[in-house]
Amino acid sequence: MTLSSKPLALDPLLAEGQFPDCGGLAIFGGAVRNHHEGKPVLRLRYSAYPPLAERLMREIEAETRAKFDLPYCRVVHRTGLLEIGDVAIYCVVRAAHRAEAFAGCRHAVDAVKHRVPIWKEEFYADGSSAFVDGCCINPDLGEPRFGAAAEPCDHLHHHHGHKHA
């Protein structure tokens, strides 16, 4: 399963299969932080359309394995209400060497954030909430993934998305 409404567990991902030829193991975990663009964040909610999101995540895993010659790549993402410190995403990659493991892990996480329709709603300390605009699906088009007023993304950011006033 690639989406889960329950807390994510790393151990099952590490236990999937034996890889004696792999010296590289890269793990990324993304946790909920307590701020966004200067606003205090209390919690957030991720929502998705599971049939599409899970299909795209499986495609990204397969694409990452092929591109970096990896025997193993798994990405899992939480849905539902998350508190500060909760893990929202794990990516685990195994490779013969660390360079391919790091590169594959980064590629998979970036691809999920850019291409999978998972919506993030932040709840702020002042009682307000907002959906965080995501990035474009196709960087060649420069069109926002969601949020009609969103500006085209510059693909230089390293966070989940931009919030535009």
C-alpha positions as a Markdown table, in Angstrom:
| # | Residue | x | y | z |
|---|---|---|---|---|
| 1 | Met | 0.0 | 0.0 | 0.0 |
| 2 | Thr | 1.3 | 3.4 | -0.9 |
| 3 | Leu | -1.2 | 5.6 | 1.0 |
| 4 | Ser | -2.1 | 5.1 | 4.6 |
| 5 | Ser | -4.5 | 6.8 | 7.0 |
| 6 | Lys | -2.5 | 5.2 | 9.9 |
| 7 | Pro | 1.0 | 6.2 | 11.1 |
| 8 | Leu | 3.7 | 5.1 | 8.7 |
| 9 | Ala | 6.1 | 2.3 | 9.8 |
| 10 | Leu | 9.6 | 2.1 | 8.5 |
| 11 | Asp | 10.4 | -1.4 | 9.6 |
| 12 | Pro | 8.1 | -3.2 | 7.1 |
| 13 | Leu | 9.7 | -1.2 | 4.2 |
| 14 | Leu | 13.2 | -2.3 | 5.4 |
| 15 | Ala | 12.1 | -5.9 | 5.7 |
| 16 | Glu | 10.7 | -6.3 | 2.1 |
| 17 | Gly | 13.1 | -8.7 | 0.4 |
| 18 | Gln | 16.7 | -9.5 | 0.8 |
| 19 | Phe | 19.3 | -7.5 | -1.1 |
| 20 | Pro | 22.8 | -8.9 | -0.4 |
| 21 | Asp | 24.3 | -7.1 | -3.4 |
| 22 | Cys | 23.2 | -3.7 | -2.2 |
| 23 | Gly | 25.6 | -1.7 | -0.1 |
| 24 | Gly | 23.5 | 1.5 | -0.5 |
| 25 | Leu | 20.4 | 2.1 | 1.6 |
| 26 | Ala | 18.9 | 5.6 | 1.4 |
| 27 | Ile | 15.9 | 6.5 | 3.6 |
| 28 | Phe | 14.0 | 9.8 | 3.6 |
| 29 | Gly | 11.3 | 10.7 | 6.0 |
| 30 | Gly | 9.4 | 13.9 | 5.8 |
| 31 | Ala | 7.7 | 15.1 | 9.0 |
| 32 | Val | 5.1 | 17.8 | 9.7 |
| 33 | Arg | 6.8 | 21.0 | 10.8 |
| 34 | Asn | 5.3 | 23.7 | 13.0 |
| 35 | His | 5.5 | 26.6 | 10.5 |
| 36 | His | 5.0 | 27.6 | 6.9 |
| 37 | Glu | 6.1 | 30.9 | 5.4 |
| 38 | Gly | 6.2 | 32.5 | 8.8 |
| 39 | Lys | 2.8 | 31.3 | 10.0 |
| 40 | Pro | 2.6 | 28.9 | 13.0 |
| 41 | Val | 1.1 | 25.6 | 11.9 |
| 42 | Leu | -0.8 | 23.4 | 14.5 |
| 43 | Arg | -1.5 | 20.4 | 12.3 |
| 44 | Leu | -2.4 | 19.5 | 8.7 |
| 45 | Arg | -4.5 | 17.2 | 6.7 |
| 46 | Tyr | -3.5 | 15.3 | 3.6 |
| 47 | Ser | -6.2 | 14.1 | 1.2 |
| 48 | Ala | -6.0 | 12.2 | -2.1 |
| 49 | Tyr | -7.9 | 10.2 | -4.6 |
| 50 | Pro | -6.4 | 6.8 | -3.8 |
| 51 | Pro | -6.9 | 5.0 | -7.1 |
| 52 | Leu | -5.0 | 7.7 | -9.0 |
| 53 | Ala | -2.5 | 8.6 | -6.3 |
| 54 | Glu | -1.5 | 5.0 | -5.7 |
| 55 | Arg | -1.2 | 4.2 | -9.4 |
| 56 | Leu | 1.1 | 7.2 | -9.9 |
| 57 | Met | 3.2 | 6.4 | -6.9 |
| 58 | Arg | 3.7 | 2.8 | -8.2 |
| 59 | Glu | 4.7 | 4.2 | -11.6 |
| 60 | Ile | 7.2 | 6.6 | -9.9 |
| 61 | Glu | 8.7 | 3.7 | -8.0 |
| 62 | Ala | 9.1 | 1.7 | -11.2 |
| 63 | Glu | 10.5 | 4.7 | -13.1 |
| 64 | Thr | 13.0 | 5.3 | -10.3 |
| 65 | Arg | 14.1 | 1.7 | -10.3 |
| 66 | Ala | 14.7 | 1.7 | -14.1 |
| 67 | Lys | 16.3 | 5.2 | -14.2 |
| 68 | Phe | 18.9 | 4.5 | -11.4 |
| 69 | Asp | 19.2 | 0.7 | -11.9 |
| 70 | Leu | 17.8 | 0.0 | -8.5 |
| 71 | Pro | 16.4 | -3.4 | -7.2 |
| 72 | Tyr | 14.2 | -1.6 | -4.6 |
| 73 | Cys | 12.3 | 1.7 | -4.3 |
| 74 | Arg | 9.3 | 2.2 | -2.1 |
| 75 | Val | 7.4 | 5.4 | -1.2 |
| 76 | Val | 4.5 | 5.6 | 1.2 |
| 77 | His | 2.5 | 8.7 | 2.1 |
| 78 | Arg | 0.0 | 9.5 | 4.9 |
| 79 | Thr | -3.5 | 10.8 | 4.5 |
| 80 | Gly | -5.8 | 12.2 | 7.1 |
| 81 | Leu | -5.0 | 14.5 | 10.0 |
| 82 | Leu | -1.4 | 14.7 | 11.1 |
| 83 | Glu | 0.1 | 16.4 | 14.1 |
| 84 | Ile | 3.5 | 18.3 | 14.4 |
| 85 | Gly | 6.3 | 15.7 | 14.1 |
| 86 | Asp | 4.2 | 13.0 | 12.5 |
| 87 | Val | 5.9 | 11.4 | 9.4 |
| 88 | Ala | 4.0 | 12.3 | 6.2 |
| 89 | Ile | 6.2 | 10.4 | 3.7 |
| 90 | Tyr | 8.9 | 7.7 | 3.7 |
| 91 | Cys | 11.0 | 6.7 | 0.8 |
| 92 | Val | 13.4 | 3.7 | 1.0 |
| 93 | Val | 15.8 | 2.9 | -1.8 |
| 94 | Arg | 18.4 | 0.1 | -2.1 |
| 95 | Ala | 21.2 | 0.2 | -4.6 |
| 96 | Ala | 24.7 | -1.3 | -5.2 |
| 97 | His | 26.3 | 2.0 | -4.1 |
| 98 | Arg | 25.3 | 5.1 | -2.1 |
| 99 | Ala | 25.4 | 7.5 | -5.0 |
| 100 | Glu | 22.6 | 5.7 | -6.8 |
| 101 | Ala | 20.7 | 5.2 | -3.6 |
| 102 | Phe | 20.8 | 8.9 | -2.7 |
| 103 | Ala | 20.0 | 10.0 | -6.3 |
| 104 | Gly | 17.1 | 7.5 | -6.6 |
| 105 | Cys | 15.6 | 8.5 | -3.2 |
| 106 | Arg | 15.7 | 12.2 | -4.1 |
| 107 | His | 14.2 | 11.5 | -7.5 |
| 108 | Ala | 11.3 | 9.5 | -6.1 |
| 109 | Val | 10.4 | 12.0 | -3.4 |
| 110 | Asp | 10.6 | 14.9 | -5.8 |
| 111 | Ala | 8.5 | 13.1 | -8.4 |
| 112 | Val | 5.8 | 12.2 | -5.8 |
| 113 | Lys | 5.7 | 15.9 | -4.6 |
| 114 | His | 5.5 | 17.2 | -8.2 |
| 115 | Arg | 3.2 | 14.6 | -9.9 |
| 116 | Val | 0.9 | 12.9 | -7.4 |
| 117 | Pro | -2.4 | 14.6 | -6.5 |
| 118 | Ile | -2.1 | 14.7 | -2.7 |
| 119 | Trp | -3.6 | 17.9 | -1.2 |
| 120 | Lys | -2.2 | 19.4 | 1.9 |
| 121 | Glu | -4.4 | 21.6 | 4.2 |
| 122 | Glu | -2.7 | 23.5 | 6.9 |
| 123 | Phe | -4.3 | 24.6 | 10.2 |
| 124 | Tyr | -2.8 | 27.7 | 11.7 |
| 125 | Ala | -2.6 | 29.0 | 15.3 |
| 126 | Asp | -4.9 | 31.9 | 14.5 |
| 127 | Gly | -7.8 | 29.5 | 13.8 |
| 128 | Ser | -7.5 | 29.8 | 10.0 |
| 129 | Ser | -6.6 | 27.1 | 7.5 |
| 130 | Ala | -5.5 | 27.0 | 3.9 |
| 131 | Phe | -4.7 | 24.5 | 1.2 |
| 132 | Val | -1.1 | 24.8 | 0.2 |
| 133 | Asp | -0.8 | 25.2 | -3.6 |
| 134 | Gly | 1.2 | 22.5 | -5.3 |
| 135 | Cys | 3.5 | 22.5 | -8.2 |
| 136 | Cys | 2.8 | 22.0 | -11.8 |
| 137 | Ile | 2.2 | 18.5 | -13.1 |
| 138 | Asn | 4.2 | 19.1 | -16.3 |
| 139 | Pro | 7.1 | 21.6 | -15.9 |
| 140 | Asp | 7.1 | 22.2 | -19.7 |
| 141 | Leu | 3.6 | 23.6 | -19.4 |
| 142 | Gly | 4.2 | 25.7 | -16.3 |
| 143 | Glu | 0.6 | 25.2 | -15.3 |
| 144 | Pro | -0.3 | 24.9 | -11.6 |
| 145 | Arg | -1.3 | 21.4 | -10.3 |
| 146 | Phe | -4.1 | 23.0 | -8.3 |
| 147 | Gly | -5.1 | 26.4 | -7.1 |
| 148 | Ala | -6.3 | 28.5 | -9.9 |
| 149 | Ala | -4.3 | 31.6 | -8.9 |
| 150 | Ala | -1.0 | 29.7 | -8.3 |
| 151 | Glu | 2.0 | 31.0 | -10.1 |
| 152 | Pro | 4.1 | 28.6 | -12.2 |
| 153 | Cys | 6.6 | 26.8 | -10.1 |
| 154 | Asp | 10.4 | 27.5 | -10.6 |
| 155 | His | 11.4 | 23.9 | -9.6 |
| 156 | Leu | 14.1 | 25.3 | -7.3 |
| 157 | His | 12.2 | 24.8 | -4.1 |
| 158 | His | 12.7 | 21.9 | -1.8 |
| 159 | His | 9.4 | 22.0 | 0.2 |
| 160 | His | 5.9 | 20.7 | -0.5 |
| 161 | Gly | 4.5 | 23.7 | -2.3 |
| 162 | His | 3.9 | 27.4 | -2.3 |
| 163 | Lys | 1.1 | 29.3 | -0.6 |
| 164 | His | 0.0 | 32.3 | -2.6 |
| 165 | Ala | -2.2 | 35.1 | -1.2 |
